[in-house]
Amino acid sequence: MQLLTVFSHPFTDRYPAAVMDAFHEPFRRAGHQIDVLDLHREGFDPRFTEADHAHFWGGPVPEEIAGMHRRVEAADRLAFVYPVYWWGMPAMMKGWIERVFTGGWAYQYGAGVDDRGKQPLHALLPSIPTVLIGVGGSKQRTYDKYGYDEAMRTQIDVGIFAYCGIDDVESHLIHDVEGDHNAPRREAGIAQASGIAESFLAPDRVARTAKADHLAARQGMLSR
């Protein structure tokens, strides 16, 4: 099995990297291959360029983006590990998605560019199992109180991944880990990341249906 992990943090010796390593350990023990796409180490430019804009309107795929497409296509499973910034992904990771999940590769309207806004959407990516692990500084009750976790799942799980065909996506948050006073929580977060990987690898894992689950939950709230 080939796992592609997209990682966004400026340091490799801080807590988010330790979370990623803990998540990877069950994959290593099982002999699986891991491709770590460290956006900072690889110097990925998250800015949507003129070349990206030209491709959006039917021009050629920028060479750097074509290389990213190949790495995604080679993966049997995807993972995204990141610190939560302002209740979402870091700009570096969001920019990676904006540039890499391109029209004609991740999604398409009708037969192509000319049908954008006129014809139905076709999701083009296969629904390979995908996991997101966000490392948050705030307490779980803060996420629960304001619905930040639900907002993240709506935007990311459904609005990005399911939109492009990756419906088998699960999101996890590791809460309240900032500062030495939270050392026990940090240790628990490491164990949580390892447990997420073990469940993600389990032969009896049930595929997720992010879009249907999201719509069913909304319908349930509306009918109360």
Solvent accessible surface area in square Angstrom, and as a share of the most:
residue,aa,sasa,rsa
1,M,81,0.36
2,Q,50,0.22
3,L,0,0.00
4,L,1,0.00
5,T,0,0.00
6,V,0,0.00
7,F,0,0.00
8,S,0,0.00
9,H,23,0.10
10,P,55,0.35
11,F,90,0.38
12,T,81,0.47
13,D,114,0.59
14,R,120,0.44
15,Y,21,0.08
16,P,11,0.07
17,A,5,0.04
18,A,42,0.32
19,V,0,0.00
20,M,16,0.07
21,D,69,0.36
22,A,14,0.11
23,F,0,0.00
24,H,1,0.00
25,E,69,0.31
26,P,6,0.04
27,F,0,0.00
28,R,116,0.42
29,R,152,0.55
30,A,63,0.49
31,G,57,0.55
32,H,46,0.21
33,Q,115,0.51
34,I,46,0.23
35,D,33,0.17
36,V,53,0.31
37,L,0,0.00
38,D,13,0.07
39,L,0,0.00
40,H,61,0.27
41,R,128,0.47
42,E,81,0.36
43,G,60,0.58
44,F,7,0.03
45,D,41,0.21
46,P,40,0.25
47,R,172,0.63
48,F,94,0.39
49,T,48,0.28
50,E,159,0.71
51,A,52,0.40
52,D,5,0.03
53,H,104,0.46
54,A,50,0.39
55,H,25,0.11
56,F,65,0.27
57,W,139,0.49
58,G,53,0.51
59,G,24,0.23
60,P,117,0.74
61,V,58,0.33
62,P,21,0.13
63,E,152,0.68
64,E,76,0.34
65,I,0,0.00
66,A,27,0.21
67,G,20,0.19
68,M,14,0.06
69,H,12,0.05
70,R,148,0.54
71,R,64,0.23
72,V,9,0.05
73,E,110,0.49
74,A,62,0.48
75,A,9,0.07
76,D,71,0.37
77,R,39,0.14
78,L,3,0.01
79,A,0,0.00
80,F,1,0.00
81,V,0,0.00
82,Y,6,0.02
83,P,12,0.07
84,V,22,0.13
85,Y,102,0.39
86,W,233,0.82
87,W,77,0.27
88,G,9,0.09
89,M,20,0.09
90,P,7,0.04
91,A,83,0.65
92,M,35,0.16
93,M,0,0.00
94,K,62,0.26
95,G,4,0.04
96,W,1,0.00
97,I,9,0.04
98,E,82,0.37
99,R,9,0.03
100,V,0,0.00
101,F,14,0.06
102,T,14,0.08
103,G,18,0.17
104,G,51,0.49
105,W,37,0.13
106,A,0,0.00
107,Y,28,0.11
108,Q,49,0.22
109,Y,51,0.20
110,G,15,0.14
111,A,92,0.71
112,G,21,0.20
113,V,50,0.28
114,D,119,0.62
115,D,35,0.18
116,R,58,0.21
117,G,75,0.72
118,K,152,0.64
119,Q,87,0.39
120,P,92,0.58
121,L,62,0.31
122,H,91,0.41
123,A,50,0.39
124,L,73,0.36
125,L,17,0.09
126,P,91,0.57
127,S,54,0.35
128,I,32,0.16
129,P,27,0.17
130,T,0,0.00
131,V,0,0.00
132,L,1,0.01
133,I,0,0.00
134,G,0,0.00
135,V,11,0.06
136,G,2,0.02
137,G,30,0.29
138,S,36,0.23
139,K,81,0.34
140,Q,102,0.46
141,R,169,0.62
142,T,40,0.23
143,Y,2,0.01
144,D,84,0.43
145,K,152,0.64
146,Y,130,0.49
147,G,22,0.22
148,Y,55,0.21
149,D,28,0.15
150,E,69,0.31
151,A,57,0.44
152,M,11,0.05
153,R,106,0.39
154,T,53,0.31
155,Q,86,0.38
156,I,3,0.02
157,D,7,0.04
158,V,26,0.15
159,G,41,0.39
160,I,21,0.11
161,F,0,0.00
162,A,12,0.09
163,Y,79,0.30
164,C,5,0.03
165,G,17,0.16
166,I,2,0.01
167,D,36,0.19
168,D,7,0.04
169,V,5,0.03
170,E,9,0.04
171,S,40,0.26
172,H,47,0.21
173,L,29,0.14
174,I,3,0.01
175,H,41,0.18
176,D,11,0.05
177,V,5,0.03
178,E,115,0.52
179,G,37,0.36
180,D,136,0.70
181,H,150,0.67
182,N,13,0.07
183,A,48,0.37
184,P,99,0.63
185,R,126,0.46
186,R,71,0.26
187,E,123,0.55
188,A,60,0.46
189,G,2,0.02
190,I,48,0.24
191,A,69,0.54
192,Q,69,0.31
193,A,0,0.00
194,S,27,0.18
195,G,30,0.29
196,I,12,0.06
197,A,0,0.00
198,E,88,0.40
199,S,70,0.45
200,F,1,0.00
201,L,35,0.17
202,A,28,0.22
203,P,146,0.92
204,D,118,0.61
205,R,50,0.18
206,V,119,0.69
207,A,63,0.49
208,R,106,0.39
209,T,66,0.39
210,A,12,0.10
211,K,105,0.45
212,A,59,0.46
213,D,82,0.43
214,H,34,0.15
215,L,97,0.48
216,A,65,0.51
217,A,59,0.46
218,R,107,0.39
219,Q,113,0.50
220,G,31,0.30
221,M,79,0.35
222,L,129,0.64
223,S,84,0.54
224,R,233,0.85
